[in-house]
Amino acid sequence: MWLSVAALVGLYYLLRWYWERQVVSHLQDKYVFITGCDSGFGNLLARQLDLRGLRVLAACLTEEGAQQLRGQTSDRLETVILDITKTESISLAAQWVKERVGDRGLWGLVNNAGIFHPHCYSEWLKMEDYMDVLKVNLIGLIELTVSMLPLVRRARGRIVNVSSILGRIAFFGGVYCSSKYGVEAFSDVLRRELQHFGVKISIVEPGYFRTGMTESQRCLEKLKQAWEEVPVHIKEAYGQKFFDTHYDGVKQGLLKCSTNLNLVTDCMEHALTSVHPRTRYSAGWDSLFFFIPLSYLPTSLSDYILTRSWPKPAQAV
């Protein structure tokens, strides 16, 4: 019996491998617009797709980031400055893209831009921290996507939304998780709404990777600053010992982040170039073998596994 099961599993993966390895034709004629190309996943993906011959339209937040990217790529790649939190900037970027793609439409839209608030507990954050994250990670993503939809629909193209493993199981970074759960929901709805237009939506869910968002020194400085600005009554509830233990835990976690960003950008590339892209891509070993399985466990069990080593606040009951 077990031999039959093994044979069926092997056949399934063989068929899936063959199904997913089929590549879209005429890639050199297809335009892809990517946000967040100053650094990290977006920067690497822009260079990766440029090497494959696609026509990359890279959105950067700063002119410095745009210049550095242009210096590392071919003349095919073009850049535009985009502030995803501003409607005017999004409108100008959409018009800029429209002028370049013309009647061919936009083959790929990669919503990669994102930020993370200080690595601390929810009530340590200010309301502006919540709003900043939501504006970039969710509201800006939705507004940009809606503005680009006519172009993507014309090309019967692809939309790739970068979520996170924290969009599948929430246990740290309350507002960041909220924004990524929103990305997951928006992507699911969009996929069902656009299926009859030939548009395919993929979600990429990275685990922990070393990018600008997880740069150790900057993250730890922001964490210290957030704690210093916490009201006295909240500090007393948690206690300095709790913060010190939390700080050390965050520091150790940041040091364990994977440096192999290709695990994520390869998923993005496959979603854009495969005839049969996946609906969801789990990127990173921690995502595949820990967080995704954990998300299917009973809530009480996953709560225990995730929080068993957390410190207790000074005023814990």
C-alpha positions in Angstrom: 0.0 0.0 0.0 2.7 2.5 1.0 4.5 1.8 -2.3 1.3 2.7 -4.2 1.0 5.9 -2.2 4.6 6.8 -2.8 4.2 6.2 -6.5 1.1 8.4 -6.7 2.8 11.2 -4.8 5.8 10.9 -7.1 3.6 11.0 -10.2 1.8 14.1 -8.9 5.0 16.0 -8.4 6.3 14.9 -11.8 3.1 16.1 -13.5 3.2 19.4 -11.6 6.8 20.0 -12.5 6.0 19.5 -16.2 2.9 21.7 -15.9 4.7 24.5 -14.2 7.9 24.5 -16.3 6.1 25.7 -19.5 7.2 29.3 -20.3 5.2 32.1 -21.8 6.3 33.0 -25.3 7.7 36.4 -26.6 8.8 37.5 -23.1 11.0 40.2 -24.8 7.9 42.0 -25.8 6.3 42.1 -22.4 6.3 45.0 -19.9 6.5 44.4 -16.2 6.0 47.2 -13.6 7.6 46.6 -10.2 7.3 48.8 -7.1 9.9 49.1 -4.3 13.0 48.8 -6.6 15.4 50.9 -4.5 16.6 47.7 -2.7 15.7 44.2 -1.6 13.3 42.0 -3.5 12.2 44.6 -6.0 15.7 45.6 -6.9 16.9 42.0 -7.4 13.7 41.1 -9.4 14.2 44.1 -11.7 17.8 43.0 -12.5 16.7 39.4 -12.8 13.9 40.1 -15.3 16.1 42.5 -17.2 18.6 39.7 -17.8 15.8 37.6 -19.2 15.0 40.2 -21.7 11.7 41.5 -20.4 10.9 45.3 -20.5 11.2 46.3 -16.9 9.5 49.5 -15.6 11.0 50.0 -12.1 9.4 52.2 -9.5 11.8 53.6 -6.9 11.1 55.9 -4.0 14.3 57.9 -4.5 16.3 59.2 -7.4 19.4 57.8 -5.9 17.9 54.3 -5.9 16.7 54.7 -9.5 20.2 55.8 -10.7 21.9 52.9 -9.0 19.5 50.4 -10.6 19.9 51.9 -14.0 23.7 51.6 -13.6 23.3 47.9 -13.0 21.0 47.0 -15.9 20.5 47.3 -19.6 19.1 50.3 -21.5 15.7 48.4 -21.7 15.0 49.1 -18.1 13.3 52.4 -17.3 12.7 53.9 -13.9 10.1 56.2 -12.4 9.8 57.9 -8.9 6.8 56.6 -7.0 5.5 57.4 -3.5 2.9 54.7 -3.0 1.2 56.8 -0.2 0.3 59.7 -2.5 -2.6 59.5 -5.0 -1.0 62.1 -7.3 2.2 60.1 -7.5 0.3 56.9 -8.3 -1.7 58.7 -11.0 1.4 60.1 -12.6 3.1 56.6 -12.5 0.0 55.0 -14.1 0.1 57.6 -17.0 3.8 57.1 -17.4 3.3 53.3 -17.7 0.4 53.8 -20.2 2.5 55.9 -22.5 5.2 53.2 -22.6 3.1 50.1 -23.0 0.6 51.5 -25.5 -1.9 49.1 -27.0 0.1 46.0 -25.8 -1.0 46.7 -22.2 0.9 45.8 -19.1 1.9 42.1 -18.8 3.0 42.2 -15.2 2.3 44.3 -12.1 4.4 43.4 -9.1 3.3 45.0 -5.8 6.5 44.7 -3.8 6.8 48.0 -1.9 6.4 47.6 1.8 7.5 48.8 5.2 7.6 47.4 8.8 7.0 49.3 12.0 9.3 48.9 15.0 9.6 45.3 16.2 7.5 45.8 19.3 4.2 45.1 21.0 1.0 46.6 19.6 0.4 49.1 22.5 3.9 50.4 22.3 3.2 51.9 18.8 1.7 55.3 18.1 -1.3 55.5 15.8 0.8 57.2 13.1 2.9 54.0 13.0 -0.3 52.0 12.3 -1.4 54.4 9.5 2.1 54.6 7.9 2.2 50.8 7.5 -1.4 50.5 6.2 -0.9 53.3 3.7 2.1 51.6 2.1 1.4 47.9 2.5 -2.3 47.9 1.8 -4.1 51.1 0.8 -1.3 52.1 -1.6 -1.2 48.6 -3.1 -4.9 48.7 -3.7 -4.9 52.1 -5.2 -2.0 51.3 -7.6 -3.6 48.0 -8.6 -6.9 49.6 -9.5 -5.2 52.3 -11.5 -3.2 49.7 -13.5 -6.1 47.2 -14.0 -7.2 48.4 -17.4 -3.6 48.0 -18.7 -3.2 44.5 -17.2 -6.6 43.5 -18.5 -5.7 44.5 -22.0 -2.6 42.3 -21.9 -4.4 39.4 -20.1 -1.5 39.7 -17.8 -0.4 38.9 -14.3 -0.5 40.6 -10.9 1.9 39.5 -8.3 1.3 40.7 -4.7 3.9 40.3 -2.1 2.3 39.3 1.2 4.2 37.6 4.0 4.1 34.5 6.1 2.7 36.9 8.6 -0.3 37.2 6.3 -1.0 33.5 6.9 -0.4 33.3 10.7 -0.3 36.4 12.8 1.8 36.4 15.9 4.1 39.4 15.8 3.8 42.9 14.5 0.1 43.5 14.8 -0.4 46.2 12.2 2.1 44.6 9.7 0.1 41.3 10.0 -3.1 43.2 9.5 -1.8 44.8 6.3 -0.7 41.5 4.9 -3.9 39.8 5.8 -5.5 42.6 3.8 -3.2 41.9 0.9 -4.2 38.2 1.0 -7.9 39.0 1.0 -7.7 41.6 -1.7 -5.7 39.2 -3.9 -8.2 36.4 -3.4 -11.1 38.6 -4.3 -9.3 40.0 -7.3 -8.3 36.6 -8.6 -12.0 35.5 -8.6 -13.2 38.8 -10.2 -10.7 38.8 -13.0 -10.6 35.1 -14.0 -12.9 35.6 -17.0 -10.6 38.4 -18.3 -7.6 36.0 -18.5 -5.8 37.9 -15.7 -3.9 35.7 -13.2 -3.2 36.8 -9.6 -0.4 35.3 -7.5 0.6 35.9 -3.9 4.2 35.5 -2.7 4.5 34.8 1.0 8.2 35.2 2.1 9.5 34.0 5.4 12.3 35.9 7.2 14.8 37.5 4.8 17.6 40.0 5.3 16.4 43.2 3.4 16.2 46.9 4.3 13.2 46.1 6.5 15.2 43.7 8.6 18.5 45.5 8.8 19.6 44.7 12.3 21.0 48.0 13.6 18.2 50.2 12.2 15.5 47.9 13.5 17.0 47.7 17.0 17.4 51.5 17.1 13.7 51.9 16.2 12.8 49.4 18.9 14.7 51.3 21.6 13.2 54.6 20.4 9.6 53.1 20.5 10.2 51.9 24.1 11.6 55.2 25.2 8.4 57.0 24.0 6.0 54.5 25.6 3.8 56.1 28.3 4.9 55.4 31.9 1.9 53.3 32.8 2.5 50.9 29.9 6.2 50.6 30.8 5.3 49.7 34.3 2.9 47.1 33.0 5.6 45.3 31.0 8.7 46.2 33.0 12.3 46.9 31.9 13.3 43.3 32.3 10.5 42.3 29.8 11.8 44.8 27.3 15.4 43.7 27.7 14.4 40.0 27.0 12.3 41.1 24.1 15.1 43.2 22.7 17.5 40.3 22.8 15.0 38.0 21.2 14.4 40.4 18.3 18.2 40.8 17.9 18.7 37.0 17.6 15.8 36.7 15.2 17.1 39.4 12.9 20.5 37.6 12.8 18.8 34.4 11.6 17.1 36.0 8.5 18.0 34.3 5.2 20.3 36.2 2.9 19.2 34.2 -0.2 16.7 36.7 -1.7 16.6 34.6 -4.9 14.2 32.2 -3.0 11.7 35.0 -3.2 12.5 36.6 -6.6 12.5 33.2 -8.3 8.9 32.8 -7.1 8.0 36.2 -8.5 9.7 35.4 -11.8 7.9 32.1 -12.1 4.5 33.9 -11.5 5.3 36.2 -14.3 6.8 33.9 -16.9 5.1 30.5 -16.4 2.1 29.5 -18.5 0.6 28.1 -15.3 1.6 30.2 -12.3 0.7 29.2 -8.8 -1.9 31.0 -6.8 0.4 31.1 -3.8 4.2 30.8 -3.4 5.7 30.1 0.0 9.2 31.5 -0.1 11.9 30.3 2.3 12.5 27.1 4.3 11.0 28.7 7.5 7.8 29.5 5.6 7.5 26.0 3.9 8.4 23.8 6.8 7.4 25.7 9.9 4.9 28.6 9.5 2.7 27.1 6.8 2.2 23.8 8.7 1.8 25.8 11.9 -1.1 27.7 10.3 -3.1 24.5 9.9 -2.9 23.5 13.5 -5.6 24.1 16.1 -5.4 27.7 17.3 -4.7 26.7 20.9 -1.8 24.5 19.8 -0.2 27.1 17.5 -0.6 29.7 20.3 1.3 27.5 22.7 4.1 26.8 20.2 4.5 30.4 19.2 4.4 32.0 22.7 5.9 29.3 25.0 9.3 31.1 25.1 7.9 34.6 25.4 8.8 36.5 28.6 6.1 37.5 31.1 5.2 41.1 31.7 5.9 42.6 35.2 2.2 42.9 35.9 1.2 39.5 34.5 -1.6 37.8 36.3 
